[in-house]
Amino acid sequence: MNLTYTADIKYARMVSDKCGLGLKIDAVNTQPRTDGRYIYLPPLDPLWSKSSPEYRDWWFSLLHESFHNIHSSDFDLIKDKKIDMRSFVGSVLNIVMDFKIETCNRGEFAGRDSLVHQARYAFAADKIYRHLGKSPPGDTLKPMLEAIWVLDALCRIPWIPEYKADDLAGRLSPDGLGHLETLLSSSTLFANYQGQKTSEDTYNVQQEILTLLEIDQDDPANNKSPEPVEVEDDPEGMGWTKFSAIVASDHGDSNREAGVHIEYDVTQDSDWVPMELEEKDLDKPFPEPVRDRALAAQFDDLFSQVHLSKKIRRELQSMARTRIVTQKRRGRVHKRALYKTAADSNAKVFKQRDVRFSPKSTAVMLLQDWSGSMGHTKFKNACVATHELGRVLQALQVPFGIYGFSTLSMVRNLLFKMKSFSETFRTDVYRDRCVNASHHMHSNADGDYILWAAEQLMKQKATRKILFVLSDGSPAAHDCHGSNNAMGFTQKVVKKIEAMGLIEIYAIGIMDRNVDLIYKHRCSIDRSDELESKLLSVLRNKILAGMTS
């Protein structure tokens, strides 16, 4: 489970934007690629752990394709030199080019170098090692490509030290080992390979390799795409064309519609792709003054009818009293007990202050469903419940935030900031924001917002974190997501967060019991007259119980 999913997506867009590319994330992109304008990636599944190979390879795909665009002059060079990147000569250039982009740009994007390191090595160990030294009879080119790839790996040892212990030279065939010895016999190649900075450097290294291996670049047979080789025509082993497709694929076409660089078997289609959240500005004049002022007056009347904060305040008076506990072995000296030391040198003569109530140890997020299905009485009850919970949390001095969610014109996720963690809760501000938010009640992708809310809670310093979801428990967002699985995704997200044990999730069903299908801990308010008693129970059992020693 990735509780920084939304931050990761924002960072990914920042990376692609810095490299002059757009980013398109969609389940239809089964493999990562770029066309020089956009990077096309499969979904970053929020259910992947940040230590998983899927997460690692997704980021490697993004960074690798971004690095290619930083070095866009490489593609100009390919065109100027008329190199067919599907040929043997092109395959050599691709291997050298990949080294340059990953080495030159190390440190370009903070915190991601280790992912490039891990993904590159894992791919080699899984996909390349087993093919080294196994060439079909008569294939003279594959041992050369293998030797070039091993040279590349040896040059990467400073930042991928795992290659050092793998005896890559020992995996080569006798012909491949001979070619590697030829390459390493050059007094300049190793240093030139590691020192690449520009496209011209890369081209010069490729030329040096071709010269050492006595490959004529002008020979059409070496700079021409080979005929496709069927599996049955290559029974003895993987030929150079297939090996080339693994270690380096085509980057020669500026349009690169098929520019898949490496095929990542671990990147999977996702059943549900969480959309990014756009915050709606609610601090503005009412769009419909007559209608909206009437709704504001209704809220004022409803808010005045529930007074949980007074009841909770009285209940806390006895809990929050500080008392002095004596006969302790450490603390401050209790002067009245000093006489005991005359008879017993081990007497307990210290006192301590016992504070049973610690509001700062808990942080709370209230997440309110503002979808169309929450209209009329549901919507008003949810607002009253959220307002009263906010008023009590403010009285308790518990850090908390209140956010609502819907979709914008049914095409994007829409976030309503009713109260941030840094703001003071005010009834008039909350009321006006509710009125403005009421104009945008469309679909609801609950799972997307729960994922985001969990991420915000994890940023809080409190040791105990609670997420309250006030909803009718009916996720529905097919119109903007293109998937009917809003409920299934929400169930997966909630189950994962509950299993992690870092955040407590409690659902308050508003005039609907669908929350029973999603949340382990929940209650339902079926009628307006139940609101006060149910909320009081929630506050006692979920907030106060965990705030006392």
Buried (B, 14 or more C-beta within 10 A) or exposed (E): BBBBBBEBBEBBBEBBEEBEBEBBBBBEBBBBBBBBEBBBBBBBBBBBEBEBBBBBBBBBBBBBBBBBBBBEEBBEBBEEBEBBBBBBBBBBBBBBBBBBBBBBBBEBBEEBBEBBBBBBBBBBEEBBEEBBBBBBEEBEBBBBBBBBBBBBBBBBEEBBEBBEEBEBBEBBBEBBBEBBEBBBEBEEBBEBBBEBEBBEBBBBBBBBBBEBBEBEBEEEEBBBEBEEBEEEEBEEBBBBBBBBBBBBBBBBBBEBEEBBBBBBEBBBEBBBBBBBBEEBEBEEEBEEEEEBEEBBEBBEEBBEEBEBBEBBBEBBEEEBEEEEEEEBEEBEEBEEBEEBEEEEEEBBBBBBEEEBBBBEBBBBBBBBBBBBBBEEEBBBBBBBBBBBBBBBBBBBEBBBBBBBBBBBEBEEBBBBBBBEBEBEBEBEBBBBBBBBBBBBBBBBBBBBBBBBBBBBBEEBEBEBBBBBBBBBBBBBBEEBBEBEBBBBBBBBBBBBBBEEEEBBBBBBBBBBEBBBEBBEEBBBBEEBEBBBEBBBEBBEEBBBEBBEE
